[in-house]
Amino acid sequence: MKYITIASDISCDDINKITTWACYIRHDGGAIKEVGQFKKYQKSNDAETYALINALTIAKKSIPD
């Protein structure tokens, strides 16, 4: 059985209307670190969900079955 640990987080700047996200994915083959900025400003609750979706998508594409 493979074990994968995913941590994701966001940061929102309400004044400049910028939202960034980051994720750390640890798996049997190593670790993946990704960061990015959302194209459109997101409120924190939505951004947390999108950050997790990004992390899951990255894990699915990057980690072999």
C-alpha positions as CSV (number, residue, x, y, z in Angstrom):
1,M,0.0,0.0,0.0
2,K,1.3,3.4,-0.9
3,Y,1.1,6.3,1.6
4,I,0.7,9.9,0.4
5,T,0.6,12.9,2.7
6,I,-0.8,16.2,1.3
7,A,-0.6,19.6,3.0
8,S,-2.0,22.6,1.3
9,D,-2.5,26.3,2.4
10,I,-3.4,29.7,1.0
11,S,-2.7,33.3,1.7
12,C,-5.1,36.1,0.9
13,D,-4.2,39.8,0.6
14,D,-7.6,41.6,0.8
15,I,-6.1,45.0,0.1
16,N,-4.2,44.1,-3.1
17,K,-6.7,41.3,-4.0
18,I,-4.1,38.6,-4.4
19,T,-4.5,35.0,-3.3
20,T,-1.6,32.5,-3.4
21,W,-1.5,28.8,-2.6
22,A,1.1,26.2,-1.8
23,C,1.2,22.4,-1.3
24,Y,3.6,19.8,-0.1
25,I,3.0,16.2,-1.1
26,R,5.1,13.5,0.4
27,H,5.0,9.9,-1.0
28,D,7.1,6.8,-1.2
29,G,9.0,8.2,-4.1
30,G,9.9,11.5,-2.6
31,A,8.3,14.9,-2.2
32,I,6.7,17.5,-4.4
33,K,6.5,21.2,-3.5
34,E,4.3,23.5,-5.6
35,V,3.3,27.2,-5.2
36,G,1.2,29.5,-7.3
37,Q,-1.1,32.5,-7.5
38,F,-4.7,32.3,-8.5
39,K,-5.5,34.2,-11.7
40,K,-8.5,35.7,-10.0
41,Y,-8.7,36.8,-6.3
42,Q,-10.4,34.2,-4.2
43,K,-11.9,34.5,-0.7
44,S,-10.2,32.3,1.9
45,N,-12.8,29.6,2.1
46,D,-13.0,29.1,-1.7
47,A,-9.2,29.4,-2.0
48,E,-8.6,26.6,0.6
49,T,-10.8,24.3,-1.5
50,Y,-9.1,25.2,-4.8
51,A,-5.7,24.7,-3.2
52,L,-6.6,21.2,-2.1
53,I,-8.0,20.5,-5.6
54,N,-4.7,21.7,-7.1
55,A,-2.7,19.5,-4.7
56,L,-4.8,16.4,-5.5
57,T,-4.5,17.1,-9.3
58,I,-0.7,17.4,-9.0
59,A,-0.5,14.2,-7.0
60,K,-2.6,12.3,-9.5
61,K,-0.5,13.5,-12.4
62,S,2.9,13.1,-10.7
63,I,2.7,9.9,-8.6
64,P,2.6,6.6,-10.5
65,D,-0.1,4.1,-9.5
